[in-house]
Amino acid sequence: MAKAADYIEDVKRYDAGADEAHVQKIVNYCGIALQNRDSSLVSCSDETEKNRVRDGFAKKKLGLEAGPASQAIDAVCDMMKGDNQKSRVTFLYLLAKSAGKLGGL
């Protein structure tokens, strides 16, 4: 089972004050997806993948409408553009933080 400790350093590259409890909630949300290398990453160049994040995590977990969710996803993609391999946990953490929804996880 994945733990926040496995991801916290990557998250802290973008948010030095990241709370491990919030990261753990995202790890728990991702669950089995983190066991597969391909599904543990987010591809910003894949529209289907971005739509999956929008319709899944952004809508169901964060309560964002499609338009604002897509804008937030694009902003996180831009923030992480230096990473060829974007960790799903880090991506979702940054998405929740940018939406002001970390406390609601």
MARBA-3410 file (N, C-alpha, C, O; in Angstrom, 1 decimal):
105
0.8,-1.2,0.0,0.0,0.0,0.0,0.9,1.2,0.0,1.8,1.4,0.8 ~ 0.6,2.2,-0.9,1.3,3.4,-1.0,1.1,4.3,0.2,0.0,4.3,0.8 ~ 2.1,5.0,0.6,2.0,5.9,1.7,2.4,7.3,1.3,3.2,7.5,0.3 ~ 2.0,8.3,2.0,2.3,9.7,1.7,3.8,9.9,1.7,4.3,10.7,0.9 ~ 4.5,9.2,2.6,6.0,9.4,2.7,6.6,9.1,1.3,7.7,9.6,1.1
6.0,8.2,0.5,6.6,7.9,-0.8,6.4,9.1,-1.8,7.2,9.1,-2.8 ~ 5.6,10.0,-1.5,5.3,11.1,-2.5,5.6,12.5,-1.9,5.7,13.4,-2.7 ~ 5.8,12.6,-0.6,5.8,14.0,0.0,7.0,14.8,-0.6,6.9,16.0,-0.7 ~ 8.1,14.2,-0.8,9.3,15.0,-1.3,9.0,15.6,-2.7,9.3,16.7,-3.0 ~ 8.3,14.8,-3.6,7.9,15.3,-4.9,7.0,16.5,-4.7,7.1,17.5,-5.4
6.0,16.3,-3.9,5.0,17.4,-3.6,5.7,18.6,-3.1,5.4,19.7,-3.5 ~ 6.6,18.5,-2.2,7.3,19.6,-1.6,8.2,20.4,-2.6,8.6,21.5,-2.3 ~ 8.5,19.8,-3.7,9.2,20.5,-4.7,8.4,21.7,-5.2,8.9,22.7,-5.7 ~ 7.1,21.5,-5.1,6.1,22.6,-5.6,5.5,23.3,-4.4,5.1,24.5,-4.6 ~ 5.4,22.7,-3.3,4.8,23.4,-2.1,5.5,22.9,-0.9,5.3,21.9,-0.3
6.5,23.8,-0.5,7.4,23.5,0.6,6.7,23.2,1.9,7.1,22.5,2.8 ~ 5.5,23.8,2.0,4.7,23.6,3.3,3.7,22.5,3.2,2.7,22.5,4.0 ~ 3.8,21.6,2.2,2.8,20.6,2.0,2.6,19.8,3.3,3.5,19.4,4.0 ~ 1.3,19.5,3.6,0.9,18.7,4.8,0.8,17.2,4.4,0.1,16.9,3.4 ~ 1.5,16.4,5.1,1.5,15.0,4.8,0.1,14.3,4.9,-0.2,13.4,4.2
-0.7,14.9,5.7,-2.1,14.3,5.9,-2.9,14.5,4.6,-3.6,13.7,4.2 ~ -2.7,15.7,4.0,-3.4,16.0,2.7,-2.9,15.1,1.6,-3.7,14.5,0.8 ~ -1.6,14.9,1.6,-1.0,14.0,0.6,-1.5,12.6,0.8,-1.8,11.9,-0.2 ~ -1.6,12.1,2.0,-2.1,10.8,2.3,-3.5,10.6,1.8,-3.9,9.5,1.3 ~ -4.4,11.6,2.0,-5.7,11.5,1.5,-5.8,11.4,0.0,-6.6,10.6,-0.5
-4.9,12.0,-0.7,-4.8,11.9,-2.2,-4.3,10.5,-2.5,-4.8,9.9,-3.5 ~ -3.3,10.0,-1.8,-2.8,8.7,-2.0,-3.9,7.6,-1.8,-4.1,6.7,-2.6 ~ -4.7,7.8,-0.8,-5.8,6.9,-0.5,-6.9,7.0,-1.7,-7.4,6.0,-2.1 ~ -7.1,8.2,-2.2,-8.1,8.4,-3.3,-7.6,7.6,-4.5,-8.4,7.0,-5.2 ~ -6.3,7.7,-4.8,-5.7,7.1,-6.0,-5.7,5.6,-5.9,-5.9,4.9,-6.9
-5.5,5.1,-4.7,-5.5,3.7,-4.5,-4.7,2.8,-5.4,-3.5,3.0,-5.5 ~ -5.4,1.9,-6.1,-4.7,0.9,-6.9,-4.0,1.5,-8.1,-3.1,0.9,-8.7 ~ -4.5,2.7,-8.5,-3.9,3.3,-9.7,-2.4,3.6,-9.5,-1.6,3.7,-10.5 ~ -1.9,3.7,-8.2,-0.5,4.0,-8.0,0.3,2.8,-8.1,1.6,2.9,-8.1 ~ -0.2,1.6,-8.2,0.5,0.4,-8.3,1.0,0.2,-9.8,2.0,-0.6,-10.0
0.4,0.8,-10.7,0.8,0.7,-12.1,1.5,1.9,-12.5,1.0,3.0,-12.3 ~ 2.7,1.8,-13.1,3.5,2.9,-13.5,2.8,3.9,-14.4,2.8,5.1,-14.2 ~ 2.1,3.4,-15.4,1.4,4.3,-16.3,0.3,5.1,-15.7,0.2,6.3,-15.9 ~ -0.5,4.4,-14.9,-1.6,5.1,-14.2,-1.2,5.9,-13.0,-2.0,6.7,-12.5 ~ 0.1,5.8,-12.6,0.5,6.6,-11.5,1.1,8.0,-12.0,1.5,8.8,-11.2
1.0,8.2,-13.3,1.5,9.4,-13.9,0.3,10.1,-14.6,-0.6,9.5,-15.0 ~ 0.4,11.4,-14.8,-0.5,12.2,-15.5,0.1,12.7,-16.8,1.2,13.3,-16.7 ~ -0.5,12.6,-17.9,0.1,13.1,-19.2,-0.7,14.3,-19.6,-1.9,14.2,-19.9 ~ -0.1,15.4,-19.6,-0.8,16.7,-19.9,-0.9,16.8,-21.4,-1.7,17.6,-21.9 ~ -0.2,16.0,-22.2,-0.4,16.1,-23.7,-1.5,15.2,-24.2,-1.8,15.1,-25.3
-2.1,14.4,-23.2,-3.2,13.5,-23.6,-4.6,14.1,-23.1,-4.8,14.1,-21.9 ~ -5.4,14.5,-24.1,-6.6,15.2,-23.8,-7.6,14.2,-23.0,-8.3,14.7,-22.1 ~ -7.5,13.0,-23.3,-8.4,12.0,-22.7,-8.0,11.9,-21.2,-8.9,11.8,-20.3 ~ -6.7,11.9,-20.9,-6.2,11.9,-19.5,-6.7,13.1,-18.8,-7.1,13.0,-17.6 ~ -6.5,14.3,-19.4,-6.9,15.5,-18.7,-8.5,15.5,-18.4,-8.9,16.0,-17.4
-9.2,15.0,-19.4,-10.7,14.9,-19.2,-11.0,13.9,-18.1,-12.0,14.1,-17.3 ~ -10.2,12.8,-17.9,-10.4,11.9,-16.9,-10.2,12.5,-15.5,-11.0,12.3,-14.6 ~ -9.2,13.3,-15.4,-8.9,14.1,-14.2,-10.0,15.1,-13.9,-10.5,15.2,-12.8 ~ -10.4,15.8,-15.0,-11.5,16.8,-14.8,-12.8,16.1,-14.4,-13.5,16.6,-13.4 ~ -13.2,15.0,-15.0,-14.5,14.4,-14.7,-14.5,13.5,-13.5,-15.5,13.2,-12.9
-13.3,13.1,-13.1,-13.2,12.3,-11.9,-12.8,13.1,-10.6,-13.7,13.6,-9.9 ~ -11.6,13.3,-10.4,-11.1,14.0,-9.2,-11.6,15.4,-9.1,-12.2,15.8,-8.0 ~ -11.5,16.2,-10.1,-11.9,17.6,-10.1,-13.4,17.8,-9.8,-13.8,18.6,-9.0 ~ -14.2,17.0,-10.5,-15.7,17.1,-10.3,-16.2,16.4,-9.1,-16.9,17.0,-8.3 ~ -15.8,15.2,-9.0,-16.4,14.3,-7.9,-15.8,14.6,-6.5,-16.5,14.7,-5.5
-14.5,14.9,-6.5,-13.8,15.1,-5.2,-13.7,16.6,-4.8,-13.9,16.9,-3.6 ~ -13.5,17.4,-5.8,-13.3,18.8,-5.5,-14.6,19.7,-5.8,-14.7,20.8,-5.3 ~ -15.6,19.1,-6.5,-16.8,19.8,-6.8,-16.7,20.9,-7.8,-17.5,21.9,-7.8 ~ -15.7,20.8,-8.7,-15.5,21.9,-9.7,-16.3,21.6,-10.9,-16.5,20.4,-11.3 ~ -16.8,22.6,-11.5,-17.5,22.5,-12.8,-16.5,22.3,-13.9,-15.3,22.6,-13.7
-16.9,21.9,-15.1,-16.0,21.5,-16.1,-15.0,22.6,-16.6,-13.8,22.4,-16.7 ~ -15.6,23.8,-16.8,-14.8,25.0,-17.2,-13.7,25.3,-16.3,-12.5,25.3,-16.6 ~ -14.0,25.6,-15.0,-13.0,26.0,-14.0,-12.0,24.8,-13.8,-10.8,25.0,-13.6 ~ -12.5,23.6,-13.9,-11.7,22.4,-13.7,-10.6,22.3,-14.8,-9.4,22.1,-14.5 ~ -11.1,22.5,-16.0,-10.1,22.4,-17.1,-9.1,23.5,-17.0,-7.9,23.3,-17.3
-9.5,24.7,-16.6,-8.5,25.8,-16.5,-7.5,25.5,-15.4,-6.3,25.8,-15.5 ~ -8.0,24.9,-14.3,-7.1,24.6,-13.2,-6.1,23.5,-13.6,-5.0,23.5,-13.2 ~ -6.6,22.5,-14.3,-5.8,21.4,-14.8,-4.7,21.9,-15.7,-3.5,21.6,-15.6 ~ -5.1,22.9,-16.7,-4.1,23.5,-17.5,-3.0,24.3,-16.8,-1.9,24.3,-17.1 ~ -3.5,24.9,-15.7,-2.5,25.7,-14.9,-1.5,24.8,-14.2,-0.3,25.1,-14.1
-2.0,23.6,-13.7,-1.1,22.6,-13.0,-0.2,22.0,-14.1,1.0,21.8,-13.8 ~ -0.7,21.8,-15.3,0.2,21.3,-16.3,1.3,22.3,-16.6,2.5,21.9,-16.8 ~ 1.0,23.5,-16.7,2.0,24.6,-16.9,3.0,24.6,-15.8,4.2,24.8,-16.0 ~ 2.5,24.5,-14.5,3.3,24.6,-13.3,4.3,23.4,-13.4,5.5,23.6,-12.9 ~ 3.9,22.3,-13.9,4.7,21.0,-13.8,5.4,20.8,-15.2,5.9,19.7,-15.4
5.4,21.7,-16.1,5.9,21.5,-17.4,7.3,21.0,-17.5,7.8,20.4,-18.4 ~ 8.1,21.3,-16.4,9.5,20.8,-16.4,9.7,19.4,-16.1,10.8,18.8,-16.3 ~ 8.6,18.7,-15.6,8.7,17.3,-15.3,8.2,16.5,-16.5,7.0,16.6,-16.9 ~ 9.0,15.6,-17.0,8.6,14.7,-18.1,7.6,13.7,-17.5,6.7,13.2,-18.3 ~ 7.8,13.3,-16.3,6.9,12.3,-15.7,6.2,13.0,-14.5,6.8,13.2,-13.4
4.9,13.3,-14.6,4.2,14.0,-13.6,3.5,13.0,-12.7,2.6,12.3,-13.1 ~ 3.9,13.0,-11.5,3.3,12.1,-10.5,1.8,12.5,-10.3,1.5,13.6,-10.1 ~ 1.0,11.5,-10.3,-0.5,11.7,-10.2,-0.8,12.3,-8.8,-1.6,13.2,-8.7 ~ -0.1,11.8,-7.8,-0.3,12.4,-6.4,0.0,13.9,-6.4,-0.7,14.7,-5.9 ~ 1.2,14.2,-6.9,1.6,15.6,-6.9,0.7,16.5,-7.7,0.3,17.6,-7.3
0.3,16.0,-8.9,-0.6,16.7,-9.8,-2.0,16.9,-9.1,-2.5,18.1,-9.1 ~ -2.6,15.9,-8.5,-3.9,16.1,-7.8,-3.7,17.0,-6.6,-4.6,17.8,-6.3 ~ -2.6,16.9,-5.9,-2.4,17.8,-4.7,-2.4,19.3,-5.2,-3.1,20.1,-4.6 ~ -1.6,19.5,-6.3,-1.5,20.9,-6.8,-2.9,21.4,-7.3,-3.2,22.6,-7.2 ~ -3.6,20.5,-7.9,-5.0,20.8,-8.4,-5.9,21.2,-7.2,-6.6,22.2,-7.3
-5.9,20.4,-6.2,-6.7,20.7,-5.0,-6.3,22.0,-4.3,-7.1,22.8,-3.9 ~ -5.0,22.2,-4.2,-4.5,23.4,-3.6,-4.9,24.6,-4.4,-5.3,25.6,-3.9 ~ -4.7,24.6,-5.7,-5.1,25.7,-6.6,-6.5,26.0,-6.5,-6.9,27.2,-6.7 ~ -7.4,25.0,-6.3,-8.8,25.2,-6.2,-9.2,25.6,-4.7,-10.4,25.8,-4.5 ~ -8.3,25.7,-3.8,-8.6,26.0,-2.4,-9.4,24.9,-1.7,-10.1,25.2,-0.8
-9.2,23.7,-2.1,-10.0,22.6,-1.6,-9.2,21.6,-0.8,-9.7,20.5,-0.5 ~ -7.9,21.9,-0.4,-7.1,20.9,0.3,-7.8,20.5,1.6,-7.8,19.3,2.0 ~ -8.4,21.5,2.3,-9.1,21.2,3.6,-10.3,20.3,3.4,-10.7,19.7,4.4 ~ -10.9,20.3,2.2,-12.1,19.4,2.0,-11.8,18.0,1.6,-12.7,17.3,1.3 ~ -10.5,17.7,1.5,-10.2,16.3,1.1,-10.6,15.4,2.2,-10.5,14.2,2.1
END
